[in-house]
Amino acid sequence: MKFRVVCVVRVLSKKIMPKIYIGTAGWSYQDWIGSFYPKKQSGEFDLPDGKAGWLQFYSHYFNCVEVNTTYYAYTSDKVVNAWIRKTSDLEDFTFTIKLHQDFTHVKNYDKQKIKAVIYVLDLLRKAERLGGLLIQFPYSFSFSDSNINYVKELREIFQNFDCFIEVRHKSWNNKNSFDLFEQLDLVYTTIDQPQIGEAIPFNPAVTKNKAYVRLHGRNAEAWKNSVNNYGKKQTYEEQSGRYNYLYSHSELIEIEQLLEPLLKSMKKIFIIFNNHPRGNAVANAFQLINLLEKRRIEIPRTTLTAYPQLSEISLC
């Protein structure tokens, strides 16, 4: 079984050439073995160099990944340099970094923590591998003067980087907030999630010629359970349950139809699938690439076996 590097820069027409990045939230999942990865990380893969780990395998199919581990821990230069080395043979592979929860949820940071984050961003930027910084706030972070000032505070700290702001409360869905993002040179993050309570709706938007889209799935029942069990000790399956969702083909067509008209007004867009359990994010990412590119694409046999419906869009 042979694989080749696939360039996934999207060209929608000769006149319109936005840079489109499609990938997943994270790449290191044990439950992707068999549905995407052929073997455990220590195993040899049938790639051109004869051997590769999960990141190399992943980056041969997608042109970006959102790093979520940086939300839980401050990453060392050794780890970041390994990412850079493992993707060095690719022209445009990009990492977006999720900001540590100390800044967004705990709201308790100091100069050392700021320095740690900026150090990682600088390493990736110097290697031309940085897509930007994702700043994801919790559902409780509503539109208010104090929260607006806090957004301004973080923007000042990370003023030298592209920042993608994710807010989940629907009070942010107003003209004033979009004007604020434009003023601060921030990119609004469009999210798809179950419409529960005061959840912000899926309303694709472009700010500063850029867009960032996160697709969390629509598992409403599991999402409710996750909210009810917040703070309790849970297994990995329980923690990930709300993201256990496979978008149907018709749902992806709906998303594609909402995004495509906006491509005319942007230079760059990131589309990240966060419905990671069992490899659903991978399958849906392949499908959306196909919808936007309007051609067949290369898909590994593992994924075709797990999701036989993808054979209709596969080159193999």
TAMO-V791017 format. One record per residue. RES is the residue in one small letter. SS is DSSP state (hx for helix, st for strand, lp for the rest). NEAR is the number of other ideal C-beta (glycine too) atoms within 8 Angstrom. Layout:
RES & SS & NEAR
RES & SS & NEAR
//
This chain:
m & lp & 6
k & lp & 4
f & lp & 11
r & lp & 7
v & lp & 7
v & lp & 8
c & lp & 7
v & lp & 11
v & lp & 8
r & lp & 11
v & lp & 6
l & lp & 10
s & lp & 6
k & lp & 4
k & lp & 4
i & lp & 7
m & lp & 8
p & lp & 11
k & st & 9
i & st & 13
y & st & 13
i & st & 15
g & st & 13
t & st & 14
a & st & 11
g & lp & 11
w & lp & 8
s & lp & 7
y & lp & 8
q & hx & 4
d & hx & 8
w & hx & 13
i & st & 10
g & lp & 8
s & lp & 13
f & lp & 12
y & st & 11
p & lp & 11
k & lp & 8
k & lp & 6
q & lp & 8
s & lp & 4
g & lp & 7
e & lp & 7
f & lp & 11
d & lp & 7
l & lp & 11
p & lp & 6
d & lp & 6
g & lp & 5
k & lp & 6
a & lp & 9
g & lp & 8
w & hx & 10
l & hx & 12
q & hx & 13
f & hx & 13
y & hx & 11
s & hx & 13
h & lp & 10
y & lp & 11
f & lp & 11
n & lp & 13
c & st & 14
v & st & 15
e & st & 16
v & st & 11
n & lp & 9
t & hx & 9
t & hx & 14
y & hx & 9
y & lp & 7
a & lp & 6
y & lp & 9
t & lp & 9
s & lp & 6
d & hx & 8
k & hx & 6
v & hx & 8
v & hx & 12
n & hx & 9
a & hx & 8
w & hx & 12
i & hx & 12
r & hx & 7
k & hx & 11
t & lp & 12
s & lp & 6
d & lp & 4
l & lp & 9
e & lp & 4
d & lp & 7
f & lp & 10
t & st & 11
f & st & 13
t & st & 17
i & st & 14
k & st & 12
l & lp & 14
h & lp & 14
q & hx & 9
d & hx & 10
f & hx & 12
t & hx & 13
h & lp & 7
v & lp & 8
k & lp & 8
n & lp & 4
y & lp & 9
d & lp & 5
k & hx & 5
q & hx & 6
k & hx & 12
i & hx & 10
k & hx & 8
a & hx & 9
v & hx & 16
i & hx & 9
y & hx & 9
v & hx & 14
l & hx & 13
d & hx & 8
l & hx & 12
l & hx & 14
r & hx & 10
k & hx & 6
a & lp & 8
e & lp & 5
r & lp & 11
l & st & 13
g & st & 9
g & st & 13
l & st & 14
l & st & 13
i & st & 13
q & st & 10
f & lp & 11
p & lp & 8
y & lp & 8
s & lp & 5
f & lp & 10
s & lp & 9
f & lp & 11
s & lp & 7
d & hx & 5
s & hx & 6
n & hx & 11
i & hx & 10
n & hx & 8
y & hx & 9
v & hx & 12
k & hx & 9
e & hx & 8
l & hx & 12
r & hx & 12
e & hx & 7
i & hx & 7
f & lp & 13
q & lp & 6
n & lp & 3
f & lp & 10
d & lp & 8
c & st & 12
f & st & 15
i & st & 12
e & st & 12
v & lp & 11
r & lp & 11
h & st & 13
k & hx & 8
s & hx & 9
w & hx & 10
n & lp & 8
n & lp & 8
k & hx & 5
n & hx & 7
s & hx & 12
f & hx & 11
d & hx & 8
l & hx & 11
f & hx & 13
e & hx & 10
q & hx & 6
l & lp & 9
d & lp & 6
l & lp & 14
v & st & 14
y & st & 13
t & st & 13
t & st & 12
i & st & 12
d & st & 11
q & lp & 12
p & lp & 11
q & lp & 6
i & lp & 8
g & lp & 4
e & lp & 8
a & st & 12
i & lp & 12
p & lp & 7
f & lp & 9
n & lp & 7
p & lp & 10
a & lp & 9
v & lp & 10
t & st & 11
k & lp & 9
n & lp & 7
k & st & 12
a & st & 16
y & st & 16
v & st & 14
r & st & 13
l & st & 14
h & lp & 10
g & lp & 15
r & lp & 9
n & lp & 12
a & hx & 9
e & hx & 6
a & hx & 10
w & hx & 12
k & hx & 10
n & hx & 10
s & hx & 12
v & hx & 8
n & hx & 6
n & lp & 9
y & lp & 6
g & lp & 3
k & lp & 5
k & lp & 2
q & lp & 6
t & lp & 5
y & hx & 5
e & hx & 7
e & hx & 9
q & hx & 8
s & hx & 10
g & hx & 12
r & hx & 12
y & hx & 12
n & lp & 12
y & lp & 9
l & lp & 7
y & lp & 13
s & lp & 6
h & hx & 7
s & hx & 6
e & hx & 9
l & hx & 13
i & hx & 9
e & hx & 8
i & hx & 13
e & hx & 11
q & hx & 8
l & hx & 10
l & hx & 14
e & hx & 9
p & hx & 7
l & hx & 13
l & hx & 12
k & hx & 6
s & hx & 6
m & lp & 12
k & lp & 6
k & st & 11
i & st & 15
f & st & 16
i & st & 13
i & st & 15
f & st & 15
n & lp & 13
n & lp & 15
h & lp & 14
p & hx & 11
r & hx & 8
g & hx & 15
n & hx & 15
a & hx & 12
v & hx & 13
a & hx & 14
n & hx & 14
a & hx & 14
f & hx & 14
q & hx & 13
l & hx & 14
i & hx & 12
n & hx & 12
l & hx & 10
l & hx & 13
e & hx & 8
k & lp & 5
r & lp & 5
r & lp & 6
i & st & 12
e & lp & 10
i & lp & 12
p & lp & 11
r & hx & 8
t & hx & 11
t & hx & 15
l & hx & 13
t & hx & 7
a & hx & 11
y & lp & 10
p & hx & 6
q & hx & 6
l & hx & 13
s & hx & 8
e & hx & 5
i & lp & 10
s & st & 11
l & lp & 6
c & lp & 7
//
